[in-house]
Structures are given as C-alpha cells and as structure tokens.
Amino acid sequence: MFLLMIFAAIIIFVCGCDQEQEQTSDIDEPETISFVAMDTVIEISAYGENAKEVLLTAEQEVYDLEEMLSATKSSSKVSAINTYGGSDTLSQELTDIMDVTFTVSERSGGAFDISVYPLVKAWGFVDDSYQVPTQSEIDAHLPLVNYQNISYDGSSVSLRDGMAIDLGGIAKGYAGQKLSDIFAKAGIESAMVSLGGNVQVLGTKPDGEKWRIGVQDPLDENGVVCVISIADEAAVTSGGYQRYFDQDGVRYHHIIDPDTGYPADSGLLSTTIVCDNGTMADGLSTALFVLGLDKSIQYWRDYGGFEAVFVTDDHQVMVTEGLADDCEFVGEDSGFTFSTISK
C-alpha cells in the first residue's frame, strides 16, 4: 500500500529571548509580515521607523523573483530557457545566480547541478505526483544531467537538446540576500528573513545581541540539536526530512544525487551552511549534503568562506571550528554527540 507523507516545515527557526526582555521598549518591537511564496511560508521581521513600508517592498520582491525564477511557471524566465534551449540576454538576477551556481558545481564536482530537473520531475517532486521511477526511466534521464553541458558566458546561456534547469536549490538563498540588501539600502539596521530552511539576518537584534537560530533535529520535527548565533549572515539547511514520500516501506527524499539519479544517500541527515552570502549558502547546503561528511569537510578545508553544522545518520552533530564558539549544543537528550571539526 502506498503511503505518502510530506513534511515541509521551517527547518531553522529564530530562538527568541524571553518576553520581558523583548518588550523593554516600543523600538524593540519589530514589524512583521508572513506570506506564502516559493513553495514555503516566508516570515520577515524588521526594526526601524520605516520598517512597515520596506516589508511591503520586500514581499513584492519575493513575488517578482518567484515569477522570474520558477521552473513551473510557464511565464518565467527559467521556463523560457527550458522551452527554447537558452537565452541570449540574461537578467542581472539570473547572472548573479548562475555565477554562484557554476562556482559551487565546479568545486563540488557536480554534486550541485541545476540540470537535475528532469530527474526531480521523474520522481514527482515537481508536481507532487510522487513515484519511484523505473531504472530504465532513470537511465534515460541521466545523460541529460550534467552542468558541464550548459553553456554560460556571463550574459547568455544555452542548453543541449532535452536538458532543463531548475533553480529551486538556490533561489531562496538569493531571495534572502536580495531582501537583506533592500533593507540595508532603506536604512534598516536589524532584520530577519525566514524562507523555509533559509534564514538571512541583517545586523544584530536591536539590543546588540546576535540572532539565535535553532537547527532542527532531523528525527524530531519539534526538536533542536543546536542553536547557532549569527549576525549579517545567512544560515541555510538542507535535509532529506524536509520533503519526502514513503513507498513500500522505503522513504525517498527530494535531494537527488546527479550521479545516481536516486535520492542522495551520503550518511548525512542535514547540512547547515553559515556564510555572508545567502545564495552561496543555499547552493552549498545541497552540494555538501550530496557529497557526504568526509568530502564536505575537505571542501571546507580547500575553499573556506563558510562554516557548517553536519548532522549524521549515526547521531553526530559536527560543527566547523569557526562556528564552534557561536554554537550551543542541546541534543544530548536525543542521543546526539557533539564535536568540532578543525582545519
């Protein structure tokens, strides 16, 4: 019997201070907005005299980005690229995203690959028609999945026949980065954007304290394995528990390994990336989840520019040393152990 189950909750959430501390003055009360876009619930908070007006601008920016970047909207720029096999004139937004995409793809050996879209679609994760493809179906799609077969020169892109791209693995990170830039240009000094498993913060909280972000226990939707403190950074989590279905007693998640055509089986339950670029953090969270722990640690040592929290399937929580002082481990009662990864 086919059993379908989807869990798409916010993976990283803001851990607030107590109510008495938060309500010390009117200026400490943020303006907030919540809406649904990019297939997730988006929550934005901002402090400042013009925060309410800026939030409305931010909401419209998200809708505009979704209209541009969605692979499922027939009117989007990405759909046009897939339909016509490319585009001679990319927007600045698409150029910004493609630049980061190719950097992550090349450095990860293709673990992050936007051309995986035909396989994601074959598994039913595009339109929620979940199914396990036959091996022959997977074999038919695999030759279409290779970022190296995408021609990109910084202003135009072209695809080989039959290929299609999906920016869903990086678009939310880009949106968070764009909103942070909008806030900064408007004079907002303290703001937080939550887009599902993506959190982007501007500055610190008004009291000068860093934002505290809880990293979810992948085995318990109500649990947290650690709390990280960040300022002017993004924290992005990818995990197989975010979206999945069960069939014949087997669970299949949505992060497809471009090499095999199957959900990635790397020994990681989740990967959280912390860095000052939300777009990069989003791409890396997927790439490192696919690579697995050992190759992810080597990637971090080779390239740097980010910190990470890895949650493994043998109940370890491992944090890179640059984040260790800002990471509070709280997963003991759930049977997790904690360690620091050094250079």
Secondary structure, DSSP 4 states (H G I P E B T S, - for coil): -EE-------SEEE----HHHHTSSGGGSPEEEEEEETTEEEEEEEESTTHHHHHHHHHHHHHHHHHHH-SS-TTSHHHHHHHHTEESS--HHHHHHHHHHHHHHHHTTTSS-GGGHHHHHHTTTTTT------HHHHHHHGGG--GGGSEE-SS-EE--TT-----TTTHHHHHHHHHHHHHHHTT--EEEEEETTEEEEES--TTSPPEEEEEEPTT-TT-EEEEEEESS-EEEEEETTSSEEEETTEEEES-B-TTTSSB--SSEEEEEEEES-HHHHHHHHHHHHHH-HHHHHHHHHHH-S-EEEEEETTSEEEEEHHHHTTEEE--GGGT-EEEEE--
